[in-house]
Amino acid sequence: MLESVLTVRQLTEKLRAVVEGRFAFVWVRGEVSNLSRPASGHIYFSLKDADAQLQCVWFKKQHEQKQAFDPLTGEVFEEGARPTAAAALCNGRQWCCAGRLSVYAPRGAYQLVVEYAQELGHGALAAAFEAAKRALQARGFFAVERKRPLPPNPQRVAVVTAPTGAAIHDFIRVGSQRGTGSTVRIYPALMQGAKAAQEIAAAIQRINAEGWAEVIVLVRGGGSLEDLWAFNELVVAEAVFHSALPVVAGIGHEVDVSLADMTADVRAATPSHAAQLLWQARQEYVQRVDEWEARLARSMGSRVQHYAARLDHAAHLLAWCSPQHALVRKAERCQRAAVQLHRLGQGAVHTRQLLLTRWSGALAAQQPAQRCLRLAERLAALEFKAQAGLGARCLAGGQSIQQQEHRLHRALGRAVQQAAGLCEALTLRLEKCDPLSPLARGYALLSRPQGGMVSSAAALRVGDALHVLLHDGSVDVVVHTSLNKTAEGNYGKGKDK
């Protein structure tokens, strides 16, 4: 069990492999916030919208390289490579960033490693776009509730595009590999220029008037904001809004957003994506047929098993209800009844024998000879029990007295030992307290004839009479010289007084 439990590092590495493999290169747009420019030269910031935010890092090596082309439109700079827009990055502005997603293990979070970045929403066209967007939004052009679903696997598709552009070739190439076969009509129109918006709107109105198509598709390749401006014209947005047929807009790349995209019933990221939205992949149809075939096989197998079980049950019921089986059952019942009757007869005979034996014993027990014999046996047993009990009690009493004597002797011995030890200890203490015992070791006691012990040389004067007590007698002496202990700890002569 523990072998299948991942460590945090193992799980993070698995997530890193999935995220980096699935999003090796992705475009993301949003508002810049939390911008940080540390001394390392790397740039850290977040891209956010109303619902989420994404941590981003733009490494110094990436944003110091010059760009030879526009990352949004693919336009090659003829005047030469340009510096990146890293210096213009600031909080509160809309930016579009491209790079790869990665998992930063120390924080356990994913982040976008930026390779290209460009600011959005700048210039006169951008301002005009925002103004038109607000106006159409107020009129309900972008309302989700008015958008219609696409017909499943449409058979008649009208495409408004430039017949010679790469967008229609991508659309037809992808569409030819999907679905079950459809008819596509191309309605030519200019995709950019002054007359492009009028031609696109006229083509949409013509398709609605003919009533042949099931769905309308607008496709165009990528380009700059100026190149795609025809799809931001009011006449195109109104034609899409008033179309009786559902409209799919596959204009430019994923980052390109026009008013026609927002007004259309369905927005596709690219022309190829528009074909993918219209028709399912043929592999899905094959898979669906395989699933139906498997479901049919399971259903048929289940029904066969069901009816086979019913047939077995019916056959069992038929065999149970047949006359032959009824005779077999009656014969079995007769055999069981015979066995039970034999068992009951044997039980009755055995019961009568037990009763006869019990009554015979009871009758014999009531005879006088037998009763006297039982009483004699009982009296002998009681005498034996009395003798045995009396002997046991005497033996137990003797053992108890011996035990008590033994315990008393032991207690008296311990008390004598304790008293002897206490007496010895008190004797030693008394000897230590005897003031005459040190005299045997050469000490002497000095006293005055009138009484009083002398304990200090400072208390003596020359000519004082003293009584000296020794261990084997006493002498009387007179002080001729007094030696006092000096402050330095040496002895010197005392003065005569």
For each residue, the residues with C-beta under 8 A, 3 or more apart:
1: 4 5
2: 5
3:
4: 1
5: 1 2
6: 10 11 14
7: 10 11
8: 11 12 108
9: 12 13 105
10: 6 7 13 14
11: 6 7 8 14 15
12: 8 9 15 16 103 105 108
13: 9 10 16 17 105
14: 6 10 11 17 18
15: 11 12 18 19 103 110
16: 12 13 19 20 102 103 105
17: 13 14 20 21
18: 14 15 21 22
19: 15 16 22 23 101 102 103 110
20: 16 17 23 24 100 101 102 103
21: 17 18 24
22: 18 19 101
23: 19 20 26 100 101
24: 20 21 100
25: 98 99 100
26: 23 98 99 100 101 112
27: 96 97 98 253 254 255
28: 47 54 96 97 98 112
29: 47 94 95 96 97 120 255
30: 47 48 49 53 54 94 95
31: 47 48 49 92 93 94 95
32: 35 45 46 47 89 90 91 92 93 94 95
33: 45 46 47 48 53 91 92
34: 44 45 46 91
35: 32 43 44 45 89 90 91
36: 43 44 45
37: 43 44
38: 41 42 44
39:
40: 60
41: 38 60 64
42: 38 57 58 59 60
43: 35 36 37 57 58 60 63 86 89 114
44: 34 35 36 37 38 55 56 57 58
45: 32 33 34 35 36 56 58 89 91
46: 32 33 34 53 54 55 56
47: 28 29 30 31 32 33 53 54 56 95 97 112
48: 30 31 33 52 53 54
49: 30 31 52 53
50:
51:
52: 48 49
53: 30 33 46 47 48 49
54: 28 30 46 47 48 111 112
55: 44 46 104 109 110 111 112
56: 44 45 46 47 97 99 111 112 113 114
57: 42 43 44 111 112 113 114
58: 42 43 44 45 62 63 86 89 97 114 117
59: 42 62 63 113 114
60: 40 41 42 43 63 64
61: 64 65
62: 58 59 65 84 114 115
63: 43 58 59 60 84 86 114 117
64: 41 60 61 84 86
65: 61 62 84
66: 81 82 83 84
67: 70 71 77 81 82 83 84 116
68: 76 77 80 81 82
69: 74 75 76 77
70: 67 73 74 75 77 118 224
71: 67 74 98 116 117 118
72: 96 118 224 253 255
73: 70 222 223 224 227
74: 69 70 71 222
75: 69 70 224
76: 68 69
77: 67 68 69 70 80 81 82
78:
79:
80: 68 77
81: 66 67 68 77
82: 66 67 68 77
83: 66 67 87
84: 62 63 64 65 66 67 87 116 117
85: 88 89 117 118 119
86: 43 58 63 64 89 117
87: 83 84
88: 85 119
89: 32 35 43 45 58 85 86 93 95 117 119
90: 32 35 93
91: 32 33 34 35 45
92: 31 32 33
93: 31 32 89 90 119 121
94: 29 30 31 32 119 120 121
95: 29 30 31 32 47 89 117 118 119 120
96: 27 28 29 72 117 118 119 120 255
97: 27 28 29 47 56 58 112 114 116 117
98: 25 26 27 28 71 114 115 116 117
99: 25 26 56 112 113 114 115 116
100: 20 23 24 25 26 112 113 115
101: 19 20 22 23 26 110 111 112 113
102: 16 19 20 110 111 112 113
103: 12 15 16 19 20 108 109 110 111
104: 55 107 108 109 110 111
105: 9 12 13 16 108
106:
107: 104
108: 8 12 103 104 105
109: 55 103 104
110: 15 19 55 101 102 103 104
111: 54 55 56 57 101 102 103 104
112: 26 28 47 54 55 56 57 97 99 100 101 102
113: 56 57 59 99 100 101 102
114: 43 56 57 58 59 62 63 97 98 99 117
115: 62 98 99 100
116: 67 71 84 97 98 99
117: 58 63 71 84 85 86 89 95 96 97 98 114
118: 70 71 72 85 95 96
119: 85 88 89 93 94 95 96 122
120: 29 94 95 96 126
121: 93 94 126 130
122: 119 126
123: 126 127 225
124: 127 128
125: 128 129 225 226 229
126: 120 121 122 123 129 130 225
127: 123 124 130 131
128: 124 125 131 132 232
129: 125 126 132 133 225 232 259
130: 121 126 127 133 134
131: 127 128 134 135
132: 128 129 135 136 232 234 237 259
133: 129 130 136 137 259 262
134: 130 131 137 138
135: 131 132 138 139
136: 132 133 139 141 142 234 237 259 262 263
137: 133 134 140 141 142
138: 134 135
139: 135 136
140: 137 143 146
141: 136 137 237 241 259 262 263
142: 136 137 262 263
143: 140 146 147
144: 147
145:
146: 140 143
147: 143 144 265 266
148: 246 265
149: 246 265
150: 154 215 246 248 265 266 277 278
151: 154 214 215 246
152:
153: 179 180 182 279 280
154: 150 151 157 182 214 215 278 279
155: 181 182 183 214
156: 182 183 185 212 213 214
157: 154 175 182 183 184 185 213 214 215 217 278
158: 184 185 187 207 212 213 215 216 217 245
159: 168 171 184 185 186 187 216 217 218 219
160: 187 189 200 203 204 207 216 217 218 219
161: 165 167 168 171 186 187 188 189 191 217 218 219 220 271
162: 165 167 168 188 189 190 191 220
163: 168 186 188
164:
165: 161 162 168 169 191 220 221
166: 169 170 221
167: 161 162 170 171 219 220 221 250 271
168: 159 161 162 163 165 171 172 186 219 271
169: 165 166 172 173
170: 166 167 173 174 270 271 272 275
171: 159 161 167 168 174 175 217 219 250 271 272 274 275
172: 168 169 175 176 184 275
173: 169 170 176 177 272
174: 170 171 177 178 272 275 276
175: 157 171 172 178 179 182 184 275 278 279
176: 172 173
177: 173 174 281 282
178: 174 175 275 276 278 279 280 281 282
179: 153 175 182 278 279 280 282
180: 153 282 285
181: 155
182: 153 154 155 156 157 175 179 279
183: 155 156 157
184: 157 158 159 172 175
185: 156 157 158 159 212 213
186: 159 161 163 168
187: 158 159 160 161 203 206 207
188: 161 162 163 203
189: 160 161 162 196 199 200 202 203
190: 162 193 195 196 199 200 230
191: 161 162 165 196 200 220 230
192: 196 223 227 228 229 230
193: 190 196 230
194:
195: 190 198 199
196: 189 190 191 192 193 199 200 230
197: 200 201 230 231 233 235 236
198: 195 201 202 235
199: 189 190 195 196 202 203
200: 160 189 190 191 196 197 203 204 218 230 231 236 239
201: 197 198 204 205 235 236 238 239
202: 189 198 199 205 206
203: 160 187 188 189 199 200 206 207
204: 160 200 201 207 208 216 236 239 240 243 247
205: 201 202 208 209 239
206: 187 202 203 209 210
207: 158 160 187 203 204 210 212 213 216 243 245
208: 204 205 211 216 243 244 245
209: 205 206
210: 206 207 213
211: 208
212: 156 158 185 207
213: 156 157 158 185 207 210 216 245
214: 151 154 155 156 157 245
215: 150 151 154 157 158 245 246 247 248 278
216: 158 159 160 204 207 208 213 243 245 246 247 248
217: 157 158 159 160 161 171 247 248 250 274 278
218: 159 160 161 200 231 240 247 248 249 250 251 260 264
219: 159 160 161 167 168 171 250 251 271 274
220: 161 162 165 167 191 223 228 231 250 251 252 271
221: 165 166 167 252 271
222: 73 74 252 253 256
223: 73 192 220 226 227 228 252 256
224: 70 72 73 75 227 228
225: 123 125 126 129 228 229
226: 125 223 229
227: 73 192 223 224
228: 192 220 223 224 225 231 232 251 252 256 258
229: 125 192 225 226 232 233
230: 190 191 192 193 196 197 200 233 236
231: 197 200 218 220 228 236 249 251 258 259 260 261
232: 128 129 132 228 229 236 237 258 259 260
233: 197 229 230 236 237 259
234: 132 136 237 238 259
235: 197 198 201 238 239
236: 197 200 201 204 230 231 232 233 239 240 259 260
237: 132 136 141 232 233 234 240 241 259 260 263
238: 201 234 235 241 242
239: 200 201 204 205 235 236 242 243
240: 204 218 236 237 243 247 249 260 263 264
241: 141 237 238 263
242: 238 239
243: 204 207 208 216 239 240 246 247
244: 208
245: 158 207 208 213 214 215 216
246: 148 149 150 151 215 216 243 265 266
247: 204 215 216 217 218 240 243 263 264 265 266
248: 150 215 216 217 218 264 265 266 267 268 274 277 278
249: 218 231 240 258 260 261 263 264 266 267 268 274
250: 167 171 217 218 219 220 268 269 270 271 272 273 274 275
251: 218 219 220 228 231 256 258 260 261
252: 220 221 222 223 228 255 256 258 270
253: 27 72 222 256 269 270
254: 27 269 270
255: 27 29 72 96 252
256: 222 223 228 251 252 253 261
257: 261 262
258: 228 231 232 249 251 252 261 262
259: 129 132 133 136 141 231 232 233 234 236 237 262 263
260: 218 231 232 236 237 240 249 251 263 264
261: 231 249 251 256 257 258 264 267
262: 133 136 141 142 257 258 259 267
263: 136 141 142 237 240 241 247 249 259 260
264: 218 240 247 248 249 260 261 267
265: 147 148 149 150 246 247 248
266: 147 150 246 247 248 249 277
267: 248 249 261 262 264
268: 248 249 250 271 273 274 276 277
269: 250 253 254 273
270: 170 250 252 253 254 273 274
271: 161 167 168 170 171 219 220 221 250 268 274 275
272: 170 171 173 174 250 275 276
273: 250 268 269 270 276 277
274: 171 217 219 248 249 250 268 270 271 277 278
275: 170 171 172 174 175 178 250 271 272 278 279
276: 174 178 268 272 273 279 281
277: 150 248 266 268 273 274
278: 150 154 157 175 178 179 215 217 248 274 275
279: 153 154 175 178 179 182 275 276
280: 153 178 179 284 285
281: 177 178 276 284 285
282: 177 178 179 180 285 286
283: 286 287
284: 280 281 287 288
285: 180 280 281 282 288 289
286: 282 283 289 290
287: 283 284 290 291
288: 284 285 291 292
289: 285 286 292 293
290: 286 287 293 294
291: 287 288 294 295
292: 288 289 295 296
293: 289 290 296 297
294: 290 291 297 298
295: 291 292 298 299
296: 292 293 299 300
297: 293 294 300 301
298: 294 295 301 302
299: 295 296 302 303
300: 296 297 303 304
301: 297 298 304 305
302: 298 299 305 306
303: 299 300 306 307
304: 300 301 307 308
305: 301 302 308 309
306: 302 303 309 310
307: 303 304 310 311
308: 304 305 311 312
309: 305 306 312 313
310: 306 307 313 314
311: 307 308 314 315
312: 308 309 315 316
313: 309 310 316 317
314: 310 311 317 318
315: 311 312 318 319
316: 312 313 319 320
317: 313 314 320 321
318: 314 315 321 322
319: 315 316 322 325
320: 316 317 325
321: 317 318 325 326
322: 318 319 325 326
323: 326 327
324: 327 328
325: 319 320 321 322 328 329
326: 321 322 323 329 330
327: 323 324 330 331
328: 324 325 331 332
329: 325 326 332 333
330: 326 327 333 334
331: 327 328 334 335
332: 328 329 335 336
333: 329 330 336 337
334: 330 331 337 338
335: 331 332 338 339
336: 332 333 339 340
337: 333 334 340 341
338: 334 335 341 342
339: 335 336 342 343
340: 336 337 343 344
341: 337 338 344 345
342: 338 339 345 346
343: 339 340 346 347
344: 340 341 347 348
345: 341 342 348 349
346: 342 343 349 350
347: 343 344 350 351
348: 344 345 351 352
349: 345 346 352 353
350: 346 347 353 354
351: 347 348 354 355
352: 348 349 355 356
353: 349 350 356 357
354: 350 351 357 358
355: 351 352 358 359
356: 352 353 359 360
357: 353 354 360 361
358: 354 355 361 362
359: 355 356 362 363
360: 356 357 363 364
361: 357 358 364 365
362: 358 359 365 366
363: 359 360 366
364: 360 361 367 370
365: 361 362 370 371
366: 362 363 370 371
367: 364 370 371
368: 371 372
369: 372 373
370: 364 365 366 367 373 374
371: 365 366 367 368 374 375
372: 368 369 375 376
373: 369 370 376 377
374: 370 371 377 378
375: 371 372 378 379
376: 372 373 379 380
377: 373 374 380 381
378: 374 375 381 382
379: 375 376 382 383
380: 376 377 383 384
381: 377 378 384 385
382: 378 379 385 386
383: 379 380 386 387
384: 380 381 387 388
385: 381 382 388 389
386: 382 383 389 390
387: 383 384 390 391
388: 384 385 391 392
389: 385 386 392 393
390: 386 387 393 394
391: 387 388 394 395
392: 388 389 395 396
393: 389 390 396 397
394: 390 391 397 398
395: 391 392 398 399
396: 392 393 399 400
397: 393 394 400 401
398: 394 395 401 402
399: 395 396 402 403
400: 396 397 403 404
401: 397 398 404 405
402: 398 399 405 406
403: 399 400 406 407
404: 400 401 407 408
405: 401 402 408 409
406: 402 403 409 410
407: 403 404 410 411
408: 404 405 411 412
409: 405 406 412 413
410: 406 407 413 414
411: 407 408 414 415
412: 408 409 415 416
413: 409 410 416 417
414: 410 411 417 418
415: 411 412 418 419
416: 412 413 419 420
417: 413 414 420 421
418: 414 415 421 422
419: 415 416 422 423
420: 416 417 423 424
421: 417 418 424 425
422: 418 419 425 426
423: 419 420 426 427
424: 420 421 427 428
425: 421 422 428 429
426: 422 423 429 430
427: 423 424 430 431
428: 424 425 431 432
429: 425 426 432 433
430: 426 427 433 434
431: 427 428 434 437
432: 428 429 437
433: 429 430
434: 430 431 437
435: 438 445
436: 439 445 471
437: 431 432 434 440
438: 435 441 443
439: 436 442 443 444 445 469 470 471
440: 437 471
441: 438
442: 439
443: 438 439
444: 439 468 469 470
445: 435 436 439 453 468 469
446: 453 454 466 467 468 469
447: 451 452 453 454 466 467 469
448: 451 452 454 464 465 466 467
449: 465 466 467 476
450:
451: 447 448
452: 447 448
453: 445 446 447
454: 446 447 448 459 460 466
455: 459
456: 459 460
457: 460 482 483 484 485 494
458: 484
459: 454 455 456
460: 454 456 457 464 466 479 482
461: 464 479 482 497
462: 479 480 481 482 494 496 497
463: 478 479
464: 448 460 461 478 479
465: 448 449 476 477 478 479
466: 446 447 448 449 454 460 476 477 478 479
467: 446 447 448 449 474 475 476
468: 444 445 446 474 475 476 477
469: 439 444 445 446 447 474
470: 439 444 473 474 475
471: 436 439 440
472:
473: 470
474: 467 468 469 470
475: 467 468 470
476: 449 465 466 467 468
477: 465 466 468
478: 463 464 465 466
479: 460 461 462 463 464 465 466 482
480: 462
481: 462 493 494
482: 457 460 461 462 479 493 494
483: 457 491 492 493 494
484: 457 458 491 492 494
485: 457 489 490 491
486: 489 490 491 492
487:
488:
489: 485 486
490: 485 486
491: 483 484 485 486
492: 483 484 486
493: 481 482 483
494: 457 462 481 482 483 484
495:
496: 462
497: 461 462
